[in-house]
Amino acid sequence: MNTEHENIDDLIGKVLSHEATAMEQLTLNEWLRSDPANHKYFDDLKSIFESASTRLADFDFDTDAAWNKVSGRISNQGSLRRIIQFNSKKSSTFNWKVAAVITTLIGTATTLFLLFNNLKQEFVFESQDQILKQELADGSYAVLNRNTSLTFEVDKNNKERHAELSGEAFFEVIHNVQSEFVIESNGVFIRDIGTAFNVKALAGSDSVEVFVKEGEVEFYSNSNEGLHLTEGQSALYIRTQDTFVKNESPENLSPDAFFSKKFKFRNATLRQVVNSLNDAFKRKFIIADEVLSTCRITVSFDEEDPELIAQIISETLGLDLNIMGDRIIFSGIGCE
């Protein structure tokens, strides 16, 4: 940066700190009028300067620690650094130690970061065509089913953990009474009170389904106080009706089956079983005759091969089984 530009930076610093003389203020005004780009340059620095000042007023910090932290890496911070330091010897408000604290708020010349550590952090995860197990920033875990996206935000200032989900995910949450963990899907919310639960909120679907494996959750919407769910309970929210329906004895007892490959069904319909199997395997399970969909079965599987699972189901229900490539087809005239 040339000397003239450096002098302008110093002049802007004086004006923003209210230490400019009348002549210096006139000089700056003339520079601002000479080029629209100058005005934008001034506005950008003013915005960062004022934001930093506001942050300083909001926090109780150790300026000596801040200075020690950044003293070795502030030599090239650019224009804002000069604005802060130009009056370091005479200003009690913006001395070098306070300048160091402000410097920690700046990632680039135009980006303001929060004090020392980012108080608000956002992470985006997408599973695409693979199941993705992801550790979150707070130490919790989420397992994303295929074609699922999850945005996770930690706000240390407001003591909140917020996730937005499209698709299906199983959560193992590190519970913290001082930091709420809330999952949202288009105005529907699940607030963690326990530890492990599954949320299915498929894009374009009229429903959101929650199953609590361990602990408890609050399941609610913007306009409905919703339900309190405990271990072993599930519930369905129907968007078009703004209605919650609790199922205290769900037929599918393994909400994590899509990644654990462990299934436990209790008097479940064949349709429910097939849907769960299709979530877990890339093989396609098909019910050829719709009349078979309501056949009921109680059975468990623990990481068995899809073909073995199909054989057990067909033998139990007295169905015909055909395997054609990746397709596993159940057919028959009824259930025994």
N, C-alpha and C positions, 0 to 999 in steps of 0.2 A: 504494500500500500504506500502511496507517495506521501510526501510531507504535508501537502495541502489537505489530503484526505484525513491524515492523522490530526491536523489542527481542527478540522470540522468535528471529528469525533470528540475531541476535548471540549469544544464549544458546546456540542449537544449535551455532554455530560454536565457542564456547568448549568445549562438551562434546566435540565431535568432535576438537578439537585437544588434548584432555586438559588444559585450562587452567581449567576451571570449578571454583569452590569447592564445598564440600559443600552449602551453601545453594542455590547456583545449580543444582546437579544435582537437588536436591529440588524446586525451582521448576519445572524442566523436566518432571520426572516427573509432577507434579500437572497440568501442562498437557496432557501426553500422555494421561492418564487421563480428562480432561474430555470428550474427543470422539474417536471412532475416526478421523475425518478428520485430526486432528492427528497421530496416529500414522503414518498413511500419508504425510503431508507430511514428517515427520521421516525415515521410511525412504527416501523418494525422494532427499532431500538427502544422506543418509548414503551411499547407493549411489553417487551421482555423486562425492561427496567421496572415497570410498575408491578408486573406479576411477581417479580423477585421480591420487591419491597413488601407486597402483601403476604407472601409466604414467610418472610422474616418476622413479620408482626404476629403470625399465627403460631410460631413454634418457639419452644424454649430450647436453645441449643448451646453447645460449648464451642465458642468461636476459636479457641486455641486448638481444640481437636480438629476442627475444620481446616484451619490453616495448615496444621501438620499433615493432614491428609492430602491436600492438593498443592502444596507449595512447590513440589517438584515437577508439576505438569501444567502450569498455567501460563507459561511464557508465550504460547501461541494461540491464545483464546480469541484474539482479534478485537474488533471494535468495542464490544461491550466491556471487555477487560479494561481498556483505556478509559472508558467513561467512568468506571467504578474507581480506578486508581488515581485519577488525575489530581484529586484533592486529598490523597491518603494522609498527608502530614497534618492537615488542619481540620478535617471533618470528623466529628465524633460519631456520625451516623454511618458513613461509608468509608471506613478506614480499611487497611489491608486485610485485617482479620475478617471483617464482614464481607469484604470483596471475595474472600476465599469461600465463604458460605454460599454467596450468590453464584460463584463459579461452579459449585457442585450442582446447581440447578440447571446448568446449560450443557446440553449434549452437543449442539452445534450453535452457530451464530443466531439461528432463528427458532431453536427448539428448547423449550423449558422443561426440565425434569424436576421432580419433586426432591425434597431434601434428602441428601445422602443416598438413600435407596428409593426406588420408585415405590410410592405408596399405592399406586394403582397399576397392576400388571394384567395384561390380557394375553391369552394363549388360544390358538385355534388348532383343532385337530380334525382330520378327515380320514376315515378308514377306507374309503373307496371300495374295492372288491375284496378286501381282506379284513379279518377280525383284528382289531388293534387294542392291545392292553397298554394303557398310558398312565404313568404316574403324574399326578397333578402337582401344582406348585406348593400346595399345603401338605403334601405327603399322602393325600388320599389317592385312590386308584379308580379309574374308569375303564371298563372294557367295552369298546364300541363294536356293535355288530356291523356287518357289511353296509356300505352306502349310508353311513352315519356321519354327521358333523357335530362337533361340540366346541363351543366357545366358553372358556373358563376365565373368570376375572376375579382377582383378589384385590380388595380395597382395604388396605391396612388402616387408612384414616377413619373410614366408617365401620371398620371391623366387620366386613362382609365378604363372603365368598359366593359368587354368582355364576351359574352355568346356564347356557342356552343350548337346547338340544333339538336336533332334527334327526329322527331315526330311532335307534334303540341302543341303550347302554345300561350296563350293570355297574353300580357304584359301591365302593367300599370306602366309607367316609371316616376320616379322623374327626370325631366329634369334639367340638370346642364351644362351650357355652358363651364364650366371649366373641365368637366369630360365626355368625349364621352361615349355613350352607344351603343355598336355595337353587333349585333347578327350574328353569322356565321353558315353556313351549307355547309361544303365541298366546300369552295371557293366562296360561294354566301353570300352577306352581306346585312344587314338591319341596317342603322344608324338612331337612334332616333333623331327627331327634335321636336316631339310633345309628346304625353302622352300615348295613348292607341292604340294598334294594335295587330293583330293576325298573326302568322307565322305558315304555315303548310309545313314541310319539312320531309315527311315520308321516313323512311329508304327504300332504293331500288327504290324510285320513281325518275322519270326523271324530275320532276318539283318541284319548290318551289313557294308557294302562299302566298301573303301578302295582308291583308285587314286593312286599316287605319280607326279606329272608331273615333278617335279624334286626332287633331294635324296633323303632317306630318312626313314622313320618306324619307330617300334615300335608294333605292333598287338597288344594283349593284353587279358586279362580279369582279374577278381579271382581266378579259380581256374586260369588257364592262362597260362603265360609268353608264349604267342603267337608272332608272327613278326616278323622284321626285313625290311622292304620297301625296295627301292631304286628308282631312276628307271625308269619303264616297267612296274613290277610292280603287280599288284592282288591283293587277297585278300578272301575272304568269311568272316565269322564266323557260325556257326549257333548261335543261343542255346540251343535245346532240346538240342543235342548238346555244347555247350561246345567246339566244334571250329573250328579255323582251316584254311582251304583256300587255298593260294597258287596264283595264276595268273601264271606268269612271262611268258607270251605272250598277253596279253589281246586279244580280237577288236576291242573298242572302244577306240581309242587316244586318244580325246578326252573326258576326264572333265569338261572345262569347257564342253562343247558346249551345255549347257542355257542358257548366257548368251552365249557367244561366237558361237554359230551356225556353228561350224567343226567339221566331222565328218571322222573318218578311221577307216574300218573295214577290218580285215584278216581275210578269210575268216570274216566274221561271219554269223550266221543272220539271216534276215529278221525274226524276232521280236526279236532284239537291236537291229537297225536301227530298227524301228518304235518300240520302247520308248524309244530315245534321241531319236528325232524328236518323239515325244509329250511328252517332258520339255522340249523346246526351244520347241515351237510350240503355240499355242492351237488350231490346226487339228488335227483328230483323224484319225490314220492307222489304218486298219483292215485286218486280214487276214481276208478273207471265208471262205477255205477253209483250215482248220487245217493241211492237208497242206503248204501253202506255207511254214509257219513255219520249217521246217528248211532251206529254200533258202539257199545261202551266196553271199556277195558281198564283193568287195574294191573299195572305192570311197571317194573323198574329196569333200567339199563345203565351199565357203568362202563362207558367207553367201548362198547361193542362195535363191531363192524356194521355198517348200514345194512348189508345183505343179511347178516345174522339177525339184526333187529327186525327186519321185514319178515323173515321166516318165522320168528317167534310170534309176531302179531298175527300172521296169516293162520298159523296153527291154532292159536288161542281162539280166534274168531271164526275159524272154519272158512277162510277165504281162499280164493285162487291167487297165486302170485306169479307174475311175469316180470323178468328182468331183461330189459332191452337197452343195452348200452348204459347210459347214465340214468335211465328212467326205471323206477321200481313201481310196478303197477299192481294195485289191489283190485280184484273183481270178484263177482259172485252174485248169488241171488238173495242173500240175507245173512244173518248172524246166528250162529249156534249158541 
